[in-house]
């Protein structure tokens, strides 16, 4: 029915408005398997039915039959992963993952191996990165011609652009969300419950013990519960430490700020978010992972890049991918997902890589300022893309 709707965007957002708060951030939380099952059945499956215009399984099979593997590897390295460099590289930043190295001519050359600090990606297939042997046997140069032929049917590409435009705007809006923002009219719940979360964010000013002490004094939890909260804040970047009415969450926020200020001159960052907003933020993160799988198909990757780099109708506002970059320092776990999306889309296509480089350079000064003042883990920063954008001719 979305295909036939006069206003496709409104219908899609209506579906998200109805379904997302019924799955995420409920008073009684679902188990991870239950939550994933509902997410697949009630959210992702209907979206994929719209995207493919048929059963998603059949649609995927058709795409796999008509597509070739990418010329570029683009594997994003995890921290500590073994990477290989060779004397054949244009510069020392050009590296290969283990699989590509083993299937390349470079294993018989003079090479070095070291542990990645995370965030980079495999340069196999990039002819500008190597003097000889730019591709392993899997990512041979012949794949480039095959990729050009793997074009989506016009109707499928049009549906992909429509869907990606709605979902990328949705993802961006919720990943750059700030406490004082209001839900758009399309996502406003019919009845706004007095259900809020007090959300505590990670920082590098307060130690584990400081945060545990603050939580015990502020949200009426024992030491074991405070330790669990603190561990998850460090791992995920943030954690809802209290659910309740707006008034009770405001009291908890004030206590957390005042108690943490006694320990350090800078109070902990804490926000109050409505349960509906938290639910949409949770699904926005899940959509980030979904996009990573979908853009594995080259035609969908092109549609995604087109939408992400599309100029905003309001000329004073940047495009969607630039909005995400400019909020990188304030994002929590989401920043890693955004970086992987950029690696898996714009950096895998030479034309879109050039357009992305223009956007990156346009905002470079602000990104570096944010990096200097950012107190989060330095190895995960959008500024690390400087290596990909500026070091290869």
N, C-alpha and C positions, 0 to 999 in steps of 0.2 A: 504493500500500500504506500510505502514511502516513495517508491518509484513513480507513482501516479499522482502524488500530492502536489498541489499548486505551490506550496511553500515547503520544500524539502527540509530546509534548515530548521524551521519551527517544529516540524514533526519529529526530527531526530532529537532535538533538545527536549521536547515534551517526553519522549521515551526515557531519556536520561534523568529528567526531573522525577519521573514516576518510579523508576527502578533503582537508581543508585542509592538513595537513602534507605531502601528496604534491604540492602545487602551489606553496606559498610557502616561502621561506627554506630551499631545498635547498642541499646542499653545492656542487653545480654549478647555479648560478642559470639559470633559463630566460630567454629573450629576452622583452621586454615583450609582443610579439604572441602568442607561445606561451602565456605566463602568462594573458593575457586570454582566449584561446580556451578554455583548460582551465577557467578560472573560469566562463565562460559555460556551457559544456557540462556540467560536472560539479557545479557549485554553484548558479548562479543559475537555469538552466533548470529543474532539478528543483524548486526552491523556487517558481518561478512556476507550474509545473504543479500543485503543491499548492494554491497561492493561487487560481488561476482554476478548478481542477477540470476543465480541458480544455486544449487547445493554447493556450499563452499568446498567440500571435498572434491567434487567433480571439477570445479573451477580451478583448483590448485593443480590437479592432474593434467589438465589441458595446458596450463602455463608451464609446468615442468617438461612436458613433451615438446613444447615449442621454444624452449629457452636453452641457452648455453651458460656455462659457468662464467663468472666475470673474469676479465683479464687481470684485475687487481685483486689481491688477497684481502687486505684491509682488516686483518685480525687485530682486535684491540688487545693490547698486552695488559695482563694483571701484574700487580706489584710482585716482584720476585721471580717472574717468569723468565726462562732462559731465552735470550735473543742472540743473533749472530751478525757480525759485521765482517766485511771482506775488503781487501785492498782495491777491489774493483768498484767500490762505492764512490759516488761523486763526493760525498763528505761523510764524516763519522756518524752523522745522525741517521743515515740510511741503513736499515737493519732488516733481518728476515726472522720469521718465526721458525720453530724447530722443523715443522712439517715441510715448509717451502725450502728450507736450507737442505734438508736431506734429499729432496727431489731436484736440486739445482746443480749447476756446474761448480758452484762456489765451495762445495764440500771437498773438492780436490785442490782448492786454492789456499792461499795464506789467509786464514781467517782468525777472528777473535770471538769469544763468547763471554757474555756477562749477564747479570740479572737486571731486568727492566725495573725502573722506578715506578712503572705504571703510567697509563694514559697515552702512550705512543701506539703506533700501529705498523703492521708489516708492510714493507715497501715492495714486495714481490709484484711484478707486473708493471711497475712505474718505470717507463723507459728513460725518464729524466733523472732517475736515482742511481743508475748503474752504467758503467762504461761498457761492460760486456755481460751477457747472461742476465737480462732484466727479469726473465720469467722462469719459474720452475716448470716441470712437465705438466702440472695441472693447470697453471695459469698462462698458457702459451699465447703468443701474439695473435694466433688465428681466432682466439675467442673474441677479440675485439670486433671482427667483421660479423661473427655470429650474433654478438650482442646487438649490433645495429639492426639486424634483421628481426630480433625478438621484440617487435613493437606490438603494443596492445591494440586490440580492436578499438575503433573510435568510441563506441558506446561504453566499453569497459573503462577506457581512459577518462571519459567524461564523468562517469560515476565515481571513479577514484578521486578525481579533482574535487568533486562536490563533497564527498564524504571527508576527505582529508582537510578541506578548508574548514568545515565545521569542527572536526575533532582537534585539529592543530590549534585553532583559536581557543577551544575549550581547555585543552592541556596547558597552553600558554597562560591563559587567564588565571588558572588555579595554581600553577607553579610559581607565579610571580605575585600571588595574593598577599595583601597586607591587611592588618587587623581592622583598619577603618573602611575597607571596601564593602560594597553592598552587592548582593547577588543580582544578576540581570533579571529583567521582568520574566523572561522565558523560563528561568530556573527557580523563581521564587516559589516556595512551598505554599499550598493552598492554606494550610494552617501552620503558623510558625510556633513550634513548641518552645517552651522555655528550657531548652536542653543545650548546654554549652560545654566546651572543654577548656581547661586551663593547660596550655601547651608550653613546655619548657624546651629551650633550644640549647644545643651544645656550644661551648666556647672554650677558649684556651686560657682563660684567666683564672678559672676556678678548678681546684683539684677534685678528684673523686670524693675525698672525705668531706670537702666543703659542701659539695652538692648533696651528699647523703645527710649531712647535719642539717642543711637548710630545709630539705624535704621533710625530715622528721619533725621539725619545729613548725612547718608551714601547712602541711596537708594531712596531718594526723595519721601518719603511717609508721609502721615499725621499721627496724633497721633492715631486715631482710627485703621488705617491699621497696624501701628507699634504694637499696643496692641494685635491685632488679631494674628500677626506673633509670638509675644512673648508668648502668651498663648499656641499656638499650638507647639512651640518649647519645652515648659515645659512639655506638655502632650505627644507629640510624640517622643521627643528626638532630632528632627531636623526639618528644614523647608526651602524650597526654597524661598528665599526672593527677588530674581530677576531672570528673564529670559531674555536673550539677546545674543549678539555676545560674542565671547571669550574676546574681548577687553573691552566691557562694564562691563562684569562680573568681569574681573580682576581689573578694576577701583573700582568697588563696594567692592570687597574683601579687597583691600588695604585701602580703607576708613574705613571699619568696623574695621579692625585690628588697625589702627592708632587712631581712635576715642575711641575705647574700652580700648586701652592701656593708654590713658590719665586718665581714671577713675580708672582702676585697673592696677597693674604692669603686669598682665598677659592678653594678648589679647584674644578676643573670637576666638574659633575654627571655621574657615570658609573654605570651599573648593569649587572648581569649577568642576562641573561634566557635561559631555556631556548629552544632552537630551536623547539619546539612552541608556546610562548607567543608568540614573535615571529611565527610563521605565523598564529596566530589573531588577533593584533593587526593584521596586514596585511589579513586578510580583513574584520575589523571595520570598518576604514577604507573598504574597498571597498563594504561593505554600507551605509555612510552615504551614499555617492553613489547607490547603488541605491534607497534609501528616497526620496531627493530626486525621482527620476523617478516612482516608484510613487505618491507622495502628490500628484502632479499631478492625479490623479482625485479629485474631491471626496469620494466615499464612502470611499475608502482613507484620505484625509486625516483624516476624522472618526475612523476606527478607530485610526489612528496616535496622534492626540491623546488619545483615550480611554485607550490603553495607557500612553503616556508620562506622563500625569498621574494614573494609577491609584494610590491610596494603597497603601503597602507593607504586606504582612501583618504585618511587624514594625514596630510603631508608632514605634519609636525610629529607624528608618531612613527617609530621605526617598524620595519617588517617583523614578522613573528619570530624568526630565528635571532634577530638582533635584540628583541625584547628579552628573550631568554638569556642571551649572552650578557646583557647589561645588568641582569639580576643574579648573575652567577655567584657573586660573593655572598648573597643573602640566602641562596638555596641550600637545602640540607642534603639528604640522600639524592634528591632529584638531579643535582648537578652532574653526577656520574652518568645517569641515564641520558641526559641531554648531550653530554660529550660523545657518548657511544652512538647516539642518533646522528650526530654531525659526521663522525667517522664513517658510519655505514651508509651515508647518503651523499652529501655534497663533496666529500673528499674522494669518493669512488668514481666521480665523473668529471673529466677535465673541464668541460664547459661550466658546470655548476660550481666547481672548485674555484674557478676564476671569479665568478660572481660573488661567491661567499667571501673570497679574499678581499674583494672591494668593500664589502660590509664590515669585515673584521678590521680592515685598515682604517675605515671611516671612524670606528669607535675605539681604536687602539689606545689612544691617550686615556680615555675614561676607564677602559678595562685595566690598564696598568695602575691607575690611581686606586681603583677598587682592590686590586691585588695587594698593593702596599698596605692598605688599611685592614685587609681581611685577616682575621685571626684563626681561620680554619686550616685544615690540612693543606699545606702548600703544594703537595704533589698532585692534588686534584683541583686544577684551576683552568679556566678557559684560556688563560694567557699561555699555557703550555702548547697551544696550537700554533704559536709563533714559529716553532720549529718546522711544522708542516707548510706554513704559508710563506715564510721568508727565506728558508735555507736551501731550497732546491731551485735551480735555475728554470 
